[in-house]
Amino acid sequence: MLEWCFPRAVNSTIGCYSWEMLSESDMKRIPTLILRVSIWFLISLTLSLTGASGRTLDNLQWGQAIDGVQMSLSSTGSDGSSLQIALRNVGDHDVTLNLGLMMANGKVQLPNNIRLNVTDAQGKTRVFKFADKRHAFVAGRVDDYVVPLRAGSMYTLQLTLNQFWCYETKEFAIQLLPGRNLLTAQFEGTGAKVENLDMPGIKLMNFWRSKVDSNTLTLER
C-alpha cells in the first residue's frame, strides 16, 4: 500500500500540524474533493457579495444620462434603511466629479452635493440633503471631494436614510411611512469650492457641472 502524508488540521495557536496517513485510493479522491470545495467556495463568495450589495451591478436601475453621467439608486437592506448610490460614466471621455467636501486630509468624506427627493406614502414631497451627523461641525483642513471617473467607469456610495435631513421641515432623518415611499437621488456637479494654499491649481480642473437624477426607488413598509 502506498502511503502519503496529508495535513488534516492545523493548530493555529502553537503552529503545529496533526497528520493522517492516506491510502492510494484515498489520494485518488482528493482532486474530486478539492473541486467540490472550490465550487462551494465560489458559490458562497458570490452569494456573499450579492447579499452585501443587495443586488448585482448588472441589475441596477438607472436614470437618464446627462452629459455622459448616469445615476442609480437602490436599496441594500431588508428594511430599506441602507442605500447604494452609483454614478457611472457612459460617455466617450473622462470626467471629474466634485461630490462635496473632505475633512482631515481625506479621512472623512462627505458627499454634500447629493440629495434625495422623497415622496412619502401620504403624498408629501420634500428634499433631503446629505448631512452626516457625526461631522456636523467643520474643524481643521477641508478639501473638495474629487472623484475622477474614466469613460466606462463607475463609483458607488453606501449611505443610510439617517444621513439625510430636510431644512424646510427640520427632519433629521428620512422616515418611511406605511405604504409606498418614492425616492429619487440627485447629484449636482460644481467646480472647486475650496482653495488651499498647497493646491491652488484645483480651481482650474475641468469639473463636470451638470445635474443628473437617478431612477425612482420604491420602498414599501
C-alpha positions in Angstrom: 0.0 0.0 0.0 1.3 3.4 -1.0 1.2 5.9 1.9 1.1 9.7 1.7 1.2 12.3 4.4 -1.7 14.8 4.3 -2.4 17.6 6.8 -5.7 17.1 8.5 -5.8 20.0 10.8 -3.7 23.0 11.9 -3.3 24.2 15.5 -3.1 27.9 14.8 -2.2 28.6 18.5 1.1 26.8 18.5 1.6 26.4 14.7 1.9 22.6 14.7 0.2 20.0 12.5 -1.5 16.7 13.0 -1.2 14.2 10.1 -3.3 11.4 8.8 -1.9 8.6 6.6 -3.9 8.1 3.4 -4.1 5.1 1.1 -3.6 5.3 -2.7 -7.4 5.0 -3.2 -7.9 7.9 -0.8 -5.4 10.0 -2.8 -7.4 9.4 -6.0 -10.4 11.0 -4.4 -8.6 14.2 -3.3 -8.9 16.0 -6.7 -12.7 15.5 -6.7 -12.8 16.7 -3.1 -10.8 19.8 -3.9 -13.0 20.6 -6.9 -16.2 20.3 -4.8 -14.7 22.6 -2.1 -13.6 25.1 -4.7 -17.1 25.2 -6.3 -18.7 25.6 -2.8 -16.3 28.4 -2.0 -17.1 30.3 -5.3 -20.8 29.9 -4.8 -20.6 31.1 -1.2 -18.5 34.1 -2.2 -20.9 35.0 -5.0 -23.9 34.8 -2.6 -22.0 36.9 0.0 -21.1 39.6 -2.5 -24.7 39.7 -3.8 -26.2 39.8 -0.4 -23.8 42.6 0.8 -24.8 44.9 -2.0 -28.4 43.9 -2.1 -28.2 43.3 -5.9 -25.6 42.7 -8.5 -24.3 45.6 -10.6 -26.0 44.2 -13.7 -29.4 44.5 -12.1 -29.1 48.2 -11.1 -31.8 50.6 -12.4 -30.5 53.9 -13.9 -31.9 57.4 -14.5 -31.4 59.3 -17.8 -27.8 60.1 -18.7 -26.8 63.7 -18.6 -23.6 64.9 -20.3 -22.3 61.3 -20.2 -23.1 60.7 -16.5 -25.8 58.4 -15.2 -27.0 57.8 -11.7 -28.6 54.8 -9.9 -30.4 54.5 -6.5 -31.0 51.1 -4.9 -31.8 49.6 -1.5 -29.2 47.3 0.1 -31.0 46.5 3.3 -34.1 44.4 4.1 -35.7 47.3 6.0 -34.9 49.9 3.3 -32.7 52.0 5.6 -29.5 51.3 3.7 -29.0 52.7 0.2 -26.5 52.5 -2.6 -25.9 55.4 -5.0 -23.9 54.7 -8.1 -22.5 57.2 -10.7 -21.2 55.9 -14.0 -19.6 57.5 -17.0 -21.4 56.3 -20.1 -19.8 59.0 -22.3 -16.7 58.8 -24.6 -14.4 61.0 -22.5 -13.2 61.1 -18.9 -14.9 63.4 -16.4 -14.1 64.7 -12.9 -16.9 64.9 -10.2 -17.0 67.1 -7.1 -19.2 65.2 -4.7 -18.8 67.6 -1.8 -16.2 68.0 0.9 -13.5 66.0 2.6 -12.1 66.6 6.1 -8.9 65.6 7.8 -6.9 65.2 4.6 -9.4 62.8 3.1 -10.1 60.7 6.2 -13.7 61.9 6.3 -15.6 62.1 3.0 -18.9 64.0 2.9 -20.9 63.8 -0.4 -22.8 67.0 0.3 -23.7 67.5 -3.3 -26.1 64.5 -3.3 -29.7 64.9 -2.2 -32.8 62.7 -2.1 -36.3 63.8 -3.4 -38.7 61.9 -1.2 -42.5 61.4 -1.7 -43.8 59.5 1.3 -46.8 57.2 1.4 -49.1 60.2 2.2 -48.1 62.0 -1.0 -45.9 64.6 0.8 -42.8 65.6 -1.1 -39.7 67.2 0.2 -35.9 67.4 -0.4 -33.4 65.8 1.9 -29.7 66.8 1.7 -26.8 64.7 2.8 -25.7 65.6 6.4 -23.6 63.2 8.4 -24.4 64.0 12.0 -21.1 62.7 13.2 -19.4 65.6 11.4 -21.9 68.4 11.9 -19.1 70.9 12.6 -16.2 71.6 10.3 -12.8 71.8 12.0 -9.3 71.7 10.5 -8.5 71.2 6.9 -11.2 70.9 4.3 -10.9 69.8 0.6 -13.2 69.2 -2.3 -14.4 65.6 -2.6 -12.8 65.0 -6.1 -13.7 61.8 -7.9 -12.1 61.1 -11.3 -14.4 59.0 -13.4 -12.9 57.5 -16.6 -15.1 56.6 -19.5 -16.8 53.3 -18.8 -16.1 53.5 -15.0 -18.4 53.6 -12.0 -18.3 55.0 -8.5 -20.6 53.8 -5.7 -21.5 55.2 -2.3 -23.1 53.3 0.6 -25.4 55.6 2.6 -28.3 55.4 5.1 -31.6 57.2 5.5 -30.5 58.8 8.8 -27.6 60.6 6.9 -30.1 63.0 5.2 -32.0 65.9 6.6 -34.7 68.4 5.4 -34.0 72.0 6.1 -37.6 73.2 5.5 -39.3 70.7 7.8 -36.4 70.2 10.2 -36.5 66.4 9.8 -33.1 64.9 10.7 -33.7 61.6 9.0 -35.9 60.1 6.4 -38.8 58.2 8.0 -40.5 55.6 5.8 -44.3 55.6 6.3 -46.6 52.5 5.9 -47.3 52.2 2.2 -45.3 53.2 -0.9 -42.4 55.7 -0.4 -40.7 57.0 -3.6 -37.1 58.2 -3.5 -35.0 59.8 -6.3 -31.4 60.7 -5.9 -29.9 63.8 -7.5 -26.3 65.0 -7.9 -25.4 68.5 -9.0 -21.8 68.9 -10.1 -19.9 72.0 -9.2 -16.5 73.4 -9.6 -13.9 73.5 -6.8 -15.2 75.3 -3.7 -12.1 75.1 -1.5 -8.7 76.5 -2.5 -5.9 75.6 -0.1 -2.5 77.2 -0.4 -0.9 73.9 -1.3 -3.5 73.2 -4.1 -4.1 76.5 -6.0 -4.5 74.6 -9.3 -7.7 72.8 -8.3 -9.7 75.8 -9.4 -8.5 75.1 -13.0 -9.7 71.5 -13.0 -12.4 70.6 -15.6 -15.2 69.5 -13.3 -18.5 68.1 -14.5 -21.0 70.8 -13.8 -24.4 69.4 -14.8 -27.3 68.0 -12.8 -28.4 64.3 -13.0 -31.3 62.3 -11.4 -31.4 58.6 -10.6 -34.2 56.2 -11.2 -37.1 56.3 -8.8 -36.8 53.8 -6.0 -39.9 52.4 -4.3 -39.7 51.4 -0.7 -42.7 49.8 0.9 -43.4 49.4 4.6 
